[in-house]
Amino acid sequence: MENMELIFHKSKKYSEEDIFYYISDQRDKHSMIKPKKENLISMAVDSENLSIPNKKEITNVFYPFKKNSIDKIYIGLSFPLFSNNWAASYLRYLLKIIKKDGSIILPVYPEEQANEKGMWSRSFLENVFTSRTGWTGRNNVWAENDGVMSMRIGKIFPKKPDSTLNFYLEETGNQYFRNNFENKENSNLKTIKNIWSTSKFSSIIEKIIQDNCQNKKIIYSDIGENPSLAFEVSVSNYTKVTKTVICTCNNQSYNDLNNYFSYRISNEFLKLDSLDVNNLIINKPNVISIIYNKNNLEILKKLLKLTSKSILIFYGILDKNDSLFNNYNIAIYSSIVATRIDSNKIINHYSDIIEDEINNEKNNNLDKIYVLIPK
């Protein structure tokens, strides 16, 4: 396909709204970015179709593109791209797959809203990706209009941030060929789902740490079967984690990531068994997350008996009125954007669909992210 223009969505249900955002006349200050709807190929985070991008079906965004093969990539309003190391690594990866004169077009928020929701603003984007000195050279980041920025290959290619995403991007191809040599089945879809789940939860946990610990140096711990989450939070540029205690039985994933980061960063990592919560408490973590377990509530109750000083981040369903939580203030954070939910405040989003979802989150019966803060 000679000319390829892609648009990325969270899922199919958001595709029409995502496309309209860019084809409307309000979003094209320089007549440079407005696409023709018929030229766009939709791809989605949650698609289980791992085929090559095409106009007949929505395939997964983690298709292994050739380098410098795509003309334009539009990031839809629904696409879950938070302003952290993971997302910066992803945008850097996209810069590698666009052509020399190609571009990535993405929504940005006003500073206050971006900070509130953990999303990208113009200044956040420029701080990470600006590639020229003064007015010398071609920049990686261009302003297009209110709410839209574009990225191009500039004078200097942006530095690689520390992120688990880079490990997976570099290692996926190697693992594929290893599996072929060993006649093993490739579990690509499972890996992709894990990558996106890490992106979402790490962004929210980073925001919780920022809100509650500010610039303090902390010890962070995670209990669960996805060590990627703990590593991603630990290497973030937006938190000051000095030591990370990872309670997991997923030895392979832990070892892979520990080896990967061992000479890249100076953070201290300690592995414990997922059931070894007694030794976890000896390390006096400031923040403990309980996300990837089938028995999250059981683990939480055990922790409540062992510590009263740690901030606990729990994913699941809680009865906030239970006497177990009398010594804690409990906050609920959105699982869609990285922000605390306040029933007296409307959380705005460029997407009308997502704005409704966020503001109905507190009252639905689905799993939520609870933050237990010691009184």
BAROZA-762851 format. One record per atom (N, C-alpha, C): x, z, y; residue in one letter. Coordinates in pm, whole numbers, padded with zeros to 5 digits, always signed. Layout:
BEGIN
XZYA ...
//
This chain:
BEGIN
+00086+00000-00118M +00000+00000+00000M +00090+00000+00124M +00082-00104+00207E +00176-00121+00319E +00157-00014+00426E +00035+00012+00466N +00008+00108+00573N -00069+00225+00514N -00010+00342+00515M -00078+00457+00454M -00097+00567+00558M -00224+00600+00584E -00258+00709+00675E -00340+00811+00596E -00291+00932+00590L -00353+01036+00510L -00416+01142+00599L -00521+01207+00548I -00575+01325+00615I -00595+01433+00509I -00545+01553+00539F -00546+01663+00444F -00660+01761+00475F -00732+01801+00371H -00844+01894+00383H -00822+02016+00294H -00897+02121+00323K -00900+02235+00233K -00974+02196+00105K -01088+02131+00120S -01164+02076+00008S -01254+01965+00058S -01320+01899-00034K -01401+01782+00000K -01512+01815+00100K -01568+01936+00092K -01684+01968+00175K -01652+01969+00325K -01525+01979+00359Y -01486+01982+00501Y -01441+01845+00553Y -01440+01745+00468S -01375+01618+00503S -01436+01548+00624S -01568+01542+00630E -01632+01471+00742E -01601+01537+00876E -01607+01669+00880E -01578+01740+01005E -01431+01723+01043E -01342+01728+00945D -01200+01709+00972D -01173+01571+01033D -01235+01470+00976I -01214+01333+01024I -01271+01315+01164I -01390+01369+01189F -01453+01354+01320F -01368+01414+01431F -01298+01521+01401Y -01214+01587+01503Y -01114+01489+01562Y -01063+01399+01479Y -00960+01306+01526Y -01015+01173+01575Y -01129+01130+01524I -01182+01000+01569I -01267+01012+01695I -01299+01137+01736S -01374+01155+01861S -01284+01121+01980S -01342+01074+02088D -01265+01028+02204D -01192+01141+02277D -01228+01265+02249Q -01167+01378+02321Q -01023+01403+02278Q -00981+01347+02167R -00852+01387+02109R -00744+01280+02120R -00747+01195+02222D -00649+01087+02225D -00600+01059+02366D -00517+01146+02416K -00469+01138+02552K -00388+01012+02578K -00307+00969+02483H -00218+00855+02503H -00257+00734+02419H -00376+00735+02360S -00420+00627+02272S -00318+00602+02161S -00261+00712+02112M -00156+00700+02012M -00198+00754+01875M -00293+00846+01873I -00316+00918+01748I -00452+00892+01685I -00545+00834+01759K -00680+00817+01707K -00680+00720+01589K -00724+00766+01473P -00724+00677+01356P -00855+00598+01347P -00852+00495+01266K -00975+00429+01226K -01021+00494+01096K -01145+00535+01093K -01195+00609+00978K -01171+00534+00848K -01186+00402+00852E -01174+00323+00728E -01030+00318+00676E -00934+00356+00762N -00794+00354+00719N -00749+00484+00654N -00828+00590+00673L -00785+00722+00629L -00806+00743+00478L -00707+00804+00416I -00717+00844+00276I -00720+00997+00271I -00827+01052+00218S -00842+01197+00214S -00775+01257+00092S -00711+01374+00114M -00650+01451+00006M -00687+01598+00032M -00690+01679-00073A -00737+01817-00058A -00650+01915-00135A -00647+02038-00083V -00572+02146-00145V -00626+02178-00284V -00759+02183-00296D -00820+02232-00420D -00852+02121-00521D -00814+01997-00490S -00842+01888-00582S -00762+01906-00711S -00828+01884-00824E -00759+01890-00953E -00718+01751-01001E -00733+01654-00913N -00695+01516-00943N -00552+01494-00894N -00459+01477-00984L -00318+01463-00949L -00274+01316-00945L -00369+01228-00917S -00339+01084-00912S -00276+01046-00779S -00231+00920-00771I -00177+00866-00647I -00289+00861-00542I -00259+00885-00414P -00363+00880-00310P -00435+00746-00308P -00567+00749-00295N -00646+00626-00288N -00778+00655-00218N -00848+00552-00176K -00970+00568-00097K -01094+00595-00181K -01083+00584-00312K -01199+00601-00398K -01223+00746-00439K -01118+00829-00435E -01130+00968-00479E -01036+01055-00399E -01069+01183-00392I -00984+01278-00318I -00887+01342-00416I -00759+01315-00395T -00655+01366-00485T -00583+01485-00421T -00493+01548-00496N -00428+01669-00449N -00315+01638-00351N -00301+01723-00248V -00202+01700-00142V -00059+01713-00192V -00040+01774-00310F +00096+01790-00360F +00139+01673-00448F +00081+01557-00427Y +00133+01437-00491Y +00280+01420-00452Y +00371+01385-00545P +00514+01373-00513P +00545+01242-00440P +00528+01242-00309F +00549+01121-00229F +00696+01079-00228F +00717+00950-00213K +00851+00900-00187K +00892+00940-00045K +01020+00958-00024K +01067+00988+00111K +01042+00869+00202K +01005+00901+00326N +00987+00799+00431N +00892+00687+00388N +00777+00726+00330S +00684+00626+00278S +00548+00627+00346S +00519+00730+00429I +00386+00747+00487I +00389+00720+00637I +00287+00650+00687D +00281+00617+00830D +00234+00736+00914D +00120+00792+00876K +00067+00906+00951K +00001+01006+00857K +00016+01133+00894I -00052+01240+00821I -00130+01323+00921I -00261+01331+00903Y -00347+01413+00988Y -00378+01544+00914Y -00350+01655+00979I -00381+01785+00922I -00523+01824+00965I -00617+01829+00872G -00756+01858+00905G -00774+02000+00955G -00882+02023+01030L -00913+02157+01080L -00922+02259+00967L -00970+02214+00854S -00993+02307+00742S -00866+02338+00665S -00762+02257+00684F -00640+02271+00604F -00574+02405+00635F -00549+02490+00533P -00500+02627+00556P -00351+02631+00586P -00315+02608+00713L -00175+02604+00753L -00149+02713+00857L -00098+02826+00812F -00073+02939+00900F +00063+02923+00969F +00086+03000+01074S +00215+02990+01146S +00314+03090+01088S +00378+03051+00980N +00479+03136+00918N +00584+03049+00850N +00678+03112+00781N +00787+03036+00717N +00735+02936+00616N +00632+02975+00540W +00579+02884+00438W +00529+02755+00503W +00448+02770+00607A +00392+02651+00673A +00499+02571+00745A +00596+02639+00806A +00706+02567+00872A +00784+02486+00768A +00801+02542+00650S +00869+02469+00542S +00787+02348+00497S +00655+02366+00495Y +00568+02256+00454Y +00571+02143+00556Y +00565+02177+00685L +00571+02073+00789L +00707+02003+00787L +00812+02078+00761R +00945+02018+00749R +00948+01920+00631R +00885+01957+00521Y +00875+01868+00405Y +00799+01740+00441Y +00689+01754+00518L +00612+01636+00557L +00694+01542+00645L +00782+01600+00729L +00869+01515+00811L +00959+01427+00725L +00988+01471+00605K +01074+01393+00516K +01000+01276+00452K +00867+01284+00445I +00795+01177+00375I +00732+01076+00470I +00735+01104+00602I +00685+01002+00695I +00796+00901+00725I +00755+00781+00766K +00851+00677+00801K +00922+00711+00932K +01024+00637+00964K +01104+00664+01084K +01017+00672+01209K +00920+00584+01220D +00830+00583+01337D +00695+00645+01304D +00686+00719+01192G +00561+00783+01154G +00539+00913+01229G +00427+00979+01200S +00396+01103+01271S +00305+01192+01188S +00310+01320+01219I +00219+01421+01163I +00136+01472+01280I +00005+01468+01267I -00084+01511+01376I -00158+01635+01328I -00155+01740+01409L -00215+01866+01364L -00282+01940+01479L -00383+02022+01446P -00452+02102+01548P -00368+02224+01587P -00369+02257+01715V -00304+02379+01763V -00406+02457+01847V -00385+02588+01854Y -00479+02677+01922Y -00417+02734+02049Y -00500+02777+02145P -00448+02851+02259P -00372+02974+02211P -00275+03018+02291E -00182+03123+02248E -00253+03246+02191E -00351+03297+02263E -00416+03421+02220E -00490+03402+02089E -00563+03291+02077Q -00636+03264+01953Q -00541+03241+01836Q -00432+03171+01862A -00334+03144+01756A -00274+03275+01705A -00239+03363+01796N -00182+03492+01757N -00284+03577+01682N -00409+03570+01724E -00516+03648+01661E -00537+03605+01515E -00529+03475+01489K -00563+03422+01357K -00443+03381+01273K -00321+03396+01329G -00203+03354+01255G -00192+03204+01241G -00246+03129+01340M -00243+02983+01335M -00136+02931+01431M -00119+02798+01435W -00017+02738+01520W -00068+02720+01663W +00019+02750+01759S -00004+02715+01899S +00107+02618+01940S +00096+02564+02060R +00200+02471+02107R +00336+02541+02112R +00339+02663+02167S +00468+02731+02182S +00527+02769+02046S +00443+02813+01950F +00493+02846+01817F +00559+02723+01754F +00491+02610+01768L +00541+02486+01707L +00673+02444+01772L +00679+02453+01905E +00800+02411+01976E +00917+02505+01947E +00890+02634+01931N +00997+02729+01902N +01065+02697+01769N +00987+02651+01673V +01042+02622+01540V +01102+02482+01531V +01038+02384+01597F +01073+02245+01569F +01136+02167+01684F +01148+02224+01805T +01210+02150+01914T +01353+02111+01876T +01388+01985+01900S +01516+01934+01848S +01602+01868+01955S +01570+01890+02081R +01653+01828+02185R +01695+01935+02286R +01797+01905+02362T +01842+01994+02469T +01792+01940+02601T +01711+02022+02671G +01653+01972+02796G +01568+01849+02769G +01601+01741+02835W +01525+01616+02816W +01609+01513+02740W +01716+01559+02676T +01806+01467+02607T +01763+01448+02462T +01743+01324+02424G +01710+01294+02284G +01562+01297+02255G +01528+01251+02138R +01389+01245+02093R +01351+01378+02027R +01238+01432+02068N +01196+01562+02018N +01117+01547+01889N +01114+01655+01808N +01031+01656+01688N +00884+01680+01721N +00857+01743+01837V +00721+01787+01870V +00673+01721+01999V +00553+01662+01995W +00496+01595+02111W +00357+01654+02139W +00327+01676+02266A +00192+01719+02304A +00105+01596+02319A -00014+01598+02260E -00105+01484+02268E -00226+01515+02356E -00286+01630+02335N -00404+01669+02413N -00432+01816+02382N -00525+01876+02454D -00564+02012+02422D -00612+02018+02277D -00549+02102+02200G -00592+02117+02061G -00523+02026+01963G -00431+01939+02010V -00363+01846+01918V -00216+01831+01958V -00129+01840+01857M +00014+01809+01874M +00051+01708+01767M +00161+01639+01790S +00213+01550+01686S +00360+01580+01663S +00406+01551+01543M +00545+01571+01506M +00604+01439+01458M +00727+01413+01501R +00799+01294+01461R +00941+01332+01424R +01013+01240+01364I +01151+01266+01331I +01233+01256+01459I +01292+01369+01501G +01359+01376+01629G +01509+01361+01621G +01576+01413+01726K +01721+01400+01738K +01793+01477+01627K +01745+01598+01601I +01806+01683+01498I +01697+01726+01401I +01720+01709+01271F +01620+01749+01174F +01611+01901+01172F +01490+01958+01170P +01476+02104+01180P +01541+02179+01065P +01589+02297+01098K +01653+02384+01000K +01551+02429+00896K +01598+02445+00773K +01510+02488+00665K +01484+02639+00676K +01357+02681+00689P +01328+02825+00691P +01338+02882+00550P +01354+03014+00540D +01351+03078+00409D +01207+03086+00362D +01179+03033+00243S +01044+03035+00189S +01046+03003+00040S +00953+03062-00032T +00938+03028-00175T +00897+02883-00192T +00832+02826-00091L +00789+02686-00102L +00909+02595-00125L +01020+02621-00056N +01137+02537-00072N +01190+02540-00216N +01183+02659-00277F +01225+02668-00417F +01138+02577-00504F +01006+02582-00485Y +00917+02501-00568Y +00934+02352-00540Y +00952+02316-00413L +00971+02175-00379L +01098+02120-00443L +01202+02201-00444E +01330+02157-00499E +01332+02161-00652E +01254+02251-00709E +01264+02278-00851E +01159+02206-00936E +01047+02166-00876T +00937+02109-00953T +00979+01987-01034T +01053+01896-00969G +01098+01776-01039G +01191+01810-01155G +01283+01905-01132N +01374+01947-01238N +01297+02005-01356N +01196+02088-01325Q +01117+02151-01431Q +01040+02045-01510Q +00990+01945-01439Y +00916+01837-01505Y +01004+01768-01610Y +01127+01735-01569F +01216+01667-01663F +01264+01759-01774F +01285+01887-01742R +01322+01982-01847R +01213+01989-01954R +01086+01996-01906N +00974+02002-02000N +00967+01878-02088N +00997+01761-02028N +00996+01637-02105N +01106+01639-02212N +01223+01688-02174F +01333+01696-02270F +01300+01792-02385F +01227+01899-02351E +01196+02002-02450E +01059+01982-02514E +00994+01867-02481N +00861+01835-02534N +00757+01944-02503N +00769+02002-02384K +00673+02102-02339K +00569+02037-02247K +00451+02098-02244E +00345+02047-02156E +00373+02090-02012E +00357+01998-01918N +00375+02030-01776N +00250+02096-01720N +00265+02215-01662S +00151+02287-01604S +00151+02270-01452S +00147+02144-01408N +00158+02115-01264N +00045+02177-01183N -00077+02167-01234L -00192+02216-01158L -00184+02367-01139L -00143+02437-01242K -00128+02583-01233K -00024+02619-01127K +00087+02547-01127T +00193+02572-01028T +00143+02547-00887T +00070+02438-00868I +00018+02403-00735I -00078+02509-00684I -00167+02556-00771K -00262+02661-00731K -00189+02788-00691K -00083+02821-00763N -00004+02939-00732N +00065+02926-00596N +00117+02807-00568I +00184+02782-00440I +00090+02805-00323I -00033+02750-00335W -00128+02763-00224W -00180+02906-00212W -00198+02972-00324S -00243+03111-00320S -00138+03199-00252S -00012+03174-00281T +00097+03247-00216T +00095+03224-00067T +00073+03100-00027S +00067+03066+00116S -00039+03149+00187S -00158+03154+00131K -00269+03225+00196K -00245+03374+00203K -00220+03436+00089F -00209+03582+00088F -00086+03633+00161F +00024+03559+00155S +00144+03604+00227S +00120+03602+00378S +00049+03501+00426S +00020+03492+00569S -00065+03610+00616S -00163+03646+00535I -00252+03757+00572I -00177+03890+00566I -00095+03908+00464I -00019+04033+00453I +00083+04044+00567I +00146+03934+00602E +00238+03936+00717E +00165+03982+00843E +00043+03931+00864K -00033+03969+00983K -00071+04117+00979K -00107+04168+00862I -00141+04309+00847I -00019+04396+00881I +00098+04355+00834I +00221+04428+00864I +00250+04424+01014I +00234+04308+01075Q +00256+04296+01219Q +00161+04388+01297Q +00035+04390+01256D -00065+04469+01328D -00041+04619+01314D +00009+04661+01199N +00017+04805+01171N +00159+04863+01179N +00260+04779+01169C +00398+04829+01172C +00477+04776+01290C +00419+04681+01364Q +00484+04619+01478Q +00625+04571+01440Q +00728+04618+01512N +00864+04570+01486N +00947+04668+01404N +00882+04762+01338K +00955+04861+01259K +01012+04798+01132K +01129+04847+01092K +01184+04808+00963K +01107+04881+00854K +01069+04809+00749I +00984+04870+00646I +01034+04839+00505I +00986+04920+00413I +00999+04891+00270I +00863+04842+00222I +00864+04728+00159Y +00738+04665+00116Y +00736+04656-00037Y +00620+04677-00094S +00605+04662-00239S +00480+04583-00273S +00491+04508-00379D +00373+04438-00433D +00363+04466-00582D +00239+04490-00626I +00212+04509-00769I +00128+04390-00815I +00182+04310-00906G +00104+04195-00951G +00185+04093-01026G +00117+03993-01077E +00179+03894-01164E +00220+03767-01091E +00228+03774-00958N +00277+03660-00881N +00390+03707-00790N +00514+03717-00840P +00626+03765-00758P +00651+03680-00634P +00603+03556-00634S +00621+03469-00516S +00567+03535-00390S +00457+03607-00403L +00395+03671-00287L +00492+03769-00222L +00551+03856-00302A +00643+03958-00248A +00766+03894-00185A +00821+03793-00250F +00938+03726-00194F +00904+03656-00063F +00787+03592-00058E +00748+03520+00065E +00733+03616+00182E +00669+03729+00160V +00653+03829+00267V +00789+03884+00309V +00874+03908+00211S +01004+03969+00238S +01094+03881+00324S +01093+03749+00301V +01185+03660+00373V +01127+03608+00504V +01007+03653+00539S +00941+03606+00661S +01023+03641+00786S +01023+03550+00881N +01086+03575+01011N +00999+03664+01099N +00877+03691+01056Y +00781+03760+01142Y +00759+03906+01100Y +00831+03951+00999T +00826+04091+00959T +00970+04140+00942T +00988+04272+00942K +01122+04329+00925K +01125+04410+00796K +01122+04338+00685V +01128+04401+00553V +01274+04413+00512V +01321+04535+00491T +01461+04556+00453T +01478+04570+00302T +01373+04616+00236K +01378+04634+00092K +01242+04598+00034K +01242+04530-00079T +01118+04489-00144T +01118+04537-00289T +01016+04613-00324V +01000+04661-00461V +00889+04579-00526V +00923+04506-00631I +00828+04415-00694I +00794+04467-00833I +00669+04508-00849C +00622+04559-00978C +00551+04447-01052C +00616+04391-01150T +00559+04275-01219T +00614+04266-01361T +00537+04204-01447C +00583+04172-01583C +00620+04024-01594C +00607+03952-01482N +00640+03810-01481N +00791+03794-01457N +00868+03819-01562N +01014+03823-01550N +01074+03687-01511N +01019+03580-01566Q +01075+03448-01540Q +01066+03412-01392Q +00948+03430-01335S +00929+03396-01194S +01015+03485-01105S +01018+03615-01136Y +01100+03706-01057Y +01247+03665-01061Y +01299+03639-01180N +01441+03603-01194N +01474+03473-01122N +01385+03375-01133D +01408+03246-01065D +01420+03266-00914D +01326+03341-00856L +01326+03359-00712L +01436+03453-00666L +01466+03554-00744N +01575+03645-00710N +01708+03571-00707N +01729+03484-00805N +01851+03403-00807N +01856+03307-00688N +01741+03250-00654Y +01734+03153-00544Y +01769+03218-00411Y +01716+03337-00387F +01736+03402-00257F +01861+03491-00252F +01926+03512-00365S +02034+03611-00371S +02149+03579-00276S +02175+03450-00250Y +02284+03418-00157Y +02231+03357-00027Y +02099+03357-00010R +02040+03303+00112R +02004+03411+00213R +01967+03529+00164I +01927+03637+00253I +01990+03768+00205I +01991+03868+00294S +02055+03996+00262S +01954+04103+00221S +01826+04070+00215N +01725+04169+00177N +01753+04224+00037N +01716+04350+00018E +01733+04414-00112E +01605+04399-00193E +01617+04356-00319F +01503+04342-00408F +01521+04434-00529F +01412+04497-00567L +01413+04585-00684L +01293+04550-00771L +01318+04527-00899K +01208+04495-00991K +01174+04616-01077K +01044+04643-01087L +00992+04745-01176L +00882+04683-01262L +00851+04746-01374D +00738+04703-01453D +00609+04724-01373D +00511+04640-01395S +00386+04649-01317S +00312+04781-01339S +00342+04849-01448L +00275+04978-01476L +00356+05097-01426L +00474+05070-01372D +00566+05178-01336D +00544+05225-01192D +00424+05269-01161V +00392+05308-01024V +00458+05439-00983V +00494+05523-01080N +00561+05648-01046N +00697+05623-00981N +00775+05533-01040N +00905+05498-00981N +00889+05418-00853N +00780+05346-00841L +00751+05276-00716L +00742+05375-00601L +00671+05484-00619I +00649+05581-00513I +00779+05651-00474I +00871+05666-00568I +01001+05728-00537I +01074+05649-00429I +01049+05517-00422N +01115+05432-00322N +01050+05440-00183N +00942+05516-00172K +00874+05542-00044K +00840+05415+00034K +00765+05325-00028P +00726+05203+00044P +00630+05233+00159P +00649+05162+00269N +00558+05177+00383N +00428+05102+00360N +00437+04989+00288V +00321+04902+00263V +00323+04861+00116V +00207+04873+00051I +00193+04829-00089I +00074+04734-00098I +00096+04618-00157S -00015+04525-00178S -00052+04518-00326S -00183+04508-00350I -00237+04500-00487I -00331+04379-00488I -00277+04263-00526I -00352+04137-00513I -00375+04070-00648I -00268+04045-00722Y -00276+03961-00843Y -00279+04043-00971Y -00386+04117-00991N -00404+04193-01116N -00550+04185-01157N -00574+04188-01286K -00712+04192-01334K -00774+04330-01311K -00688+04432-01294N -00737+04569-01278N -00693+04628-01143N -00712+04551-01037N -00670+04596-00904N -00725+04734-00868N -00853+04757-00897L -00916+04883-00858L -00855+05001-00935L -00828+04980-01061E -00766+05085-01143E -00628+05123-01088E -00552+05021-01047I -00418+05045-00990I -00431+05119-00857I -00526+05078-00775L -00547+05144-00646L -00577+05293-00665L -00666+05324-00756K -00703+05464-00780K -00582+05546-00826K -00495+05486-00905K -00375+05554-00951K -00282+05582-00833K -00269+05485-00744L -00183+05502-00627L -00235+05610-00533L -00366+05619-00519L -00425+05719-00430L -00390+05861-00473L -00366+05879-00601K -00328+06011-00652K -00181+06042-00631K -00100+05936-00610L +00045+05952-00604L +00101+05950-00462L +00033+05884-00371T +00084+05873-00235T -00030+05882-00134T +00001+05938-00019S -00097+05944+00090S -00036+05890+00219S +00085+05832+00206K +00157+05789+00326K +00170+05638+00340K +00147+05564+00232S +00165+05419+00236S +00038+05350+00283S +00054+05240+00357I -00057+05150+00387I -00083+05069+00260I -00208+05068+00214L -00243+04999+00090L -00327+04876+00121L -00285+04762+00068I -00358+04636+00087I -00418+04599-00048I -00550+04594-00053F -00622+04577-00179F -00712+04454-00173F -00710+04374-00280Y -00798+04259-00288Y -00900+04282-00399Y -01027+04279-00361G -01134+04304-00457G -01258+04352-00385G -01334+04439-00451I -01456+04494-00392I -01445+04645-00391I -01467+04705-00274L -01458+04851-00257L -01588+04907-00201L -01617+05028-00238D -01722+05105-00173D -01653+05192-00068D -01660+05151+00057K -01587+05220+00163K -01633+05365+00182K -01751+05397+00132N -01803+05533+00148N -01763+05627+00035N -01689+05575-00062D -01643+05658-00173D -01553+05769-00119D -01569+05890-00170S -01490+06005-00123S -01340+05987-00151S -01306+05895-00242L -01165+05867-00270L -01089+05825-00145L -01162+05767-00050F -01098+05708+00067F -01112+05794+00192F -01145+05920+00176N -01169+06007+00292N -01047+06022+00382N -00928+06007+00325N -00806+06027+00403N -00752+05896+00463N -00837+05793+00460Y -00793+05662+00508Y -00894+05602+00606Y -00842+05530+00704N -00924+05437+00781N -00917+05303+00709N -01030+05239+00694I -01034+05114+00617I -01071+04997+00707I -00988+04894+00704A -01015+04770+00778A -01032+04657+00677A -01107+04556+00717I -01123+04436+00634I -01061+04318+00707I -00979+04243+00637Y -00918+04122+00694Y -00980+03998+00631Y -00991+03894+00711S -01045+03768+00661S -00953+03710+00555S -01012+03648+00453S -00934+03576+00353S -00926+03427+00388S -00977+03391+00505I -00976+03250+00550I -00873+03229+00659I -00872+03320+00758V -00768+03320+00861V -00706+03459+00864V -00586+03468+00918A -00514+03596+00915A -00556+03682+01033A -00672+03745+01023T -00720+03830+01132T -00810+03939+01079T -00814+04049+01150R -00901+04161+01114R -01044+04127+01151R -01136+04157+01064I -01278+04129+01089I -01340+04246+01164I -01404+04214+01275D -01472+04314+01357D -01617+04269+01372D -01710+04351+01325S -01852+04312+01326S -01904+04293+01468S -01834+04347+01567N -01879+04334+01707N -01813+04218+01780N -01735+04141+01705K -01661+04033+01769K -01673+03904+01687K -01702+03795+01755I -01708+03664+01688I -01569+03604+01684I -01527+03559+01567I -01397+03494+01552I -01418+03344+01561I -01355+03282+01660N -01374+03139+01683N -01280+03055+01598N -01326+02934+01566H -01244+02838+01492H -01288+02699+01535H -01195+02604+01540Y -01231+02468+01578Y -01334+02408+01481Y -01331+02451+01357S -01427+02403+01257S -01553+02489+01260S -01668+02427+01284D -01795+02501+01285D -01826+02560+01148D -01793+02484+01044I -01820+02531+00907I -01737+02657+00878I -01609+02651+00910I -01521+02764+00882I -01554+02883+00972I -01591+02858+01095E -01629+02968+01184E -01747+03046+01126E -01844+02976+01073D -01958+03043+01009D -01912+03124+00888D -01823+03065+00808E -01774+03134+00689E -01700+03263+00725E -01617+03256+00828I -01539+03374+00870I -01633+03485+00917I -01729+03450+01000N -01814+03551+01061N -01922+03604+00967N -01936+03540+00850N -02026+03593+00747N -01951+03664+00635N -01818+03665+00647E -01735+03719+00540E -01762+03867+00513E -01777+03943+00619K -01788+04088+00603K -01913+04126+00523K -02017+04045+00533N -02145+04081+00471N -02169+04015+00336N -02075+03932+00291N -02099+03869+00160N -02053+03962+00047N -02083+03926-00075N -02052+04010-00191N -01927+03966-00265N -01845+03886-00200L -01724+03834-00264L -01608+03931-00246L -01500+03906-00323D -01379+03987-00307D -01327+03976-00164D -01276+04090-00114K -01227+04094+00023K -01089+04157+00027K -01023+04143+00141I -00893+04207+00162I -00916+04334+00243I -00896+04448+00178Y -00914+04579+00242Y -00776+04637+00275Y -00767+04697+00391V -00644+04765+00431V -00675+04913+00449V -00611+04997+00368L -00631+05142+00373L -00515+05202+00451L -00546+05256+00569I -00444+05308+00660I -00456+05461+00663I -00351+05532+00626P -00356+05679+00624P -00396+05737+00760P -00486+05832+00761K -00530+05895+00885K -00421+05987+00940K 
//
